[in-house]
Amino acid sequence: MLSTSLLILAGALLIEAALGYPAPLFAAIRHPVVWIGALIAALDARLNRPSLAFARRRRNGMAALLLLLLATIAPAALVQGAALAALPGALALPLLALLAATLPAQRSLHDHVRAVAEGLEQHGLEGGRAAVAMIVGRNPQALDEAGVARAAIESLAENFSDGVVAPAFWCGVAGLPGIAGYKAINTADSMIGHRTARHEAFGWAAARLDDGVNLPASRLAALWLTLAAALTRGAEARGAWRAVWRDARHHRSPNAGWPEAAMAGALGLRLAGPRIYGTARVDDAWMGEGRAEASAADLRRALALYRRACALQLAAVLALALLAW
């Protein structure tokens, strides 16, 4: 039932915002995404041999994705079904919410981006570079202070969509199986969904499916950020809307441009644009028409906007859960 999924989601968002994923738990059993990643790595090693033809590797990638989804969605569905059948709702729903709370990244994303602001404030450029290297794939040594701040703000915007809104959306649609399946797809895309000699064929299905499942969340993320801008001092909702309308479709990603444009327009910044990953330069369109010289203070403003956007999403989920119930 939709009301059950929404109640699970509301509990999961509250638990994750309050507790995150505790470090002792990670040390003891790691994290569900680590388990998913280990399965993806095993499938990649077994089914993506360089000696195979391109078409065969693409078919193997599709098969690997199906196996991955079966291995994540089926157990989650069994656990949810058993909990709802065997336990009263007052026990089953909190238990399922606790399990689902391991998969969004509201708190960890906030903490990682805040660490970049603190690094810049306390240790200058090198502190910022060390912190931003934990959350972006580009070469931190090629970034000046403004580049470090922009990279962290872009990561905050994009991962708000991929790491917070999308897991919430699919949990709201299908409960624990929905959020587990989404995290499997998103993790597969991050590991094998690259246009490299090794993964262009094998990761094709994961990349295409990830684009599809993230489409509704990217639009929702832009909406939450735009609405949050109306509630955040120093942010501009009209600027966010203008940037999304004008710039989002020009981003090289079909989804990342939406939250990045909303964040850029809300804060009066320019985000994305040309970047360096490793030694390769990636030319991308600019999101927003403000200044490119971002700072640690802008990172703090972005975090305030992010917190309000998360709160708006939670409020909407609670309202929908009450209506459905």
C-alpha positions, -999 to 999 in steps of 0.1 A, spaced: 0 0 0 11 35 -8 4 47 28 27 19 41 56 29 18 52 66 27 52 59 65 83 37 61 99 66 41 90 92 67 105 72 95 136 64 75 142 101 67 138 111 103 161 83 116 188 90 90 187 127 96 191 122 133 216 93 133 232 89 99 249 56 96 268 51 129 306 45 125 306 15 149 279 -2 127 300 5 96 331 -10 113 312 -41 124 292 -49 92 302 -22 66 273 -7 47 247 -21 23 262 -1 -6 295 -18 2 278 -52 -1 261 -42 -34 295 -29 -47 312 -62 -39 285 -81 -59 289 -57 -88 327 -61 -88 324 -99 -88 300 -98 -118 323 -73 -136 353 -96 -131 334 -127 -142 312 -114 -171 333 -85 -185 364 -102 -198 382 -81 -224 385 -111 -248 347 -110 -253 331 -92 -283 315 -58 -277 280 -71 -282 285 -100 -259 298 -78 -232 268 -55 -236 245 -86 -232 264 -97 -202 260 -63 -187 223 -65 -190 223 -100 -174 245 -87 -146 221 -58 -139 192 -82 -138 210 -105 -114 219 -75 -92 183 -63 -91 171 -98 -82 197 -101 -54 187 -67 -39 149 -64 -45 139 -100 -37 154 -101 -2 140 -66 6 106 -77 -6 107 -108 15 118 -89 46 91 -63 41 64 -89 35 74 -110 64 75 -80 88 41 -67 78 26 -102 80 41 -113 113 43 -81 133 17 -54 143 21 -22 124 34 -4 154 64 -27 153 67 -35 116 68 0 103 96 13 127 116 -18 119 113 -13 82 120 24 85 152 16 104 163 -7 76 154 18 49 173 45 69 206 29 60 202 39 23 195 77 20 225 100 26 211 132 40 234 135 70 266 120 55 263 143 24 259 173 47 288 163 68 311 157 39 303 191 23 306 209 56 341 193 60 351 211 27 339 245 42 358 238 74 389 228 55 389 260 35 382 281 66 407 265 89 435 252 66 431 272 34 434 257 -1 452 225 9 426 218 35 398 223 11 415 202 -16 419 173 9 383 174 19 368 178 -16 388 149 -28 366 127 -7 334 136 -26 343 145 -62 361 126 -90 380 156 -105 416 163 -99 418 185 -67 453 197 -75 438 215 -105 414 235 -83 419 269 -67 398 279 -37 369 290 -59 371 257 -78 371 237 -46 340 256 -33 322 252 -66 331 215 -68 316 209 -33 285 229 -41 280 210 -73 284 177 -55 259 188 -29 233 197 -55 238 165 -76 240 142 -47 209 158 -31 191 144 -62 209 110 -64 216 104 -27 185 119 -10 156 126 -33 158 96 -56 161 70 -28 132 88 -10 111 88 -42 115 51 -49 110 42 -12 78 62 -13 67 43 -44 76 8 -34 89 7 2 120 -12 11 123 -30 -22 120 3 -41 149 20 -22 170 -12 -23 166 -15 -61 173 21 -66 206 20 -46 216 -11 -66 211 7 -99 228 39 -88 258 20 -73 261 0 -106 262 33 -126 289 48 -103 311 17 -107 306 5 -143 284 31 -160 314 49 -176 323 54 -213 357 37 -209 372 9 -229 364 -15 -202 329 -4 -193 313 12 -224 296 -20 -234 292 -38 -200 280 -7 -182 257 5 -209 225 -9 -194 233 3 -159 240 39 -172 208 40 -192 186 26 -164 202 50 -139 193 79 -162 157 67 -162 152 61 -125 168 95 -116 147 115 -140 117 122 -116 141 128 -87 162 154 -105 131 174 -113 118 171 -77 152 180 -63 152 212 -84 117 219 -70 127 214 -34 157 237 -39 137 264 -55 111 263 -28 138 262 -1 153 293 -17 121 312 -9 126 303 28 164 309 30 179 343 37 203 354 9 188 329 -16 166 337 -45 137 314 -56 132 334 -89 168 331 -98 167 293 -92 136 289 -114 152 310 -142 184 290 -141 166 257 -142 144 268 -171 173 283 -191 203 260 -183 193 226 -170 188 210 -204 223 221 -216 241 200 -190 259 170 -203 240 148 -179 202 145 -185 196 148 -148 224 166 -129 217 199 -146 184 203 -128 196 205 -92 228 222 -101 210 249 -120 186 254 -92 214 257 -67 234 281 -89 204 303 -95 194 304 -59 228 314 -47 237 338 -75 266 316 -87 278 298 -119 283 261 -115 295 232 -137 313 246 -168 347 232 -180 363 208 -155 393 185 -152 388 148 -143 423 132 -138 441 147 -167 411 150 -191 393 183 -196 355 180 -198 337 209 -214 302 214 -200 277 243 -200 276 267 -172 246 265 -148 235 299 -136 247 334 -147 262 346 -114 298 348 -102 322 319 -106 343 330 -76 326 308 -49 339 307 -14 336 289 19 308 313 28 289 303 -3 293 267 8 277 276 41 248 292 22 244 261 0 243 239 31 216 261 47 196 258 14 201 220 14 189 216 50 157 235 42 152 214 10 155 182 30 130 196 56 105 205 28 108 170 14 102 154 48 72 177 54 57 167 20 62 130 27 45 133 61 16 152 46 12 126 18 15 97 43 -13 112 65 -35 117 34 -29 82 22 -35 67 56 
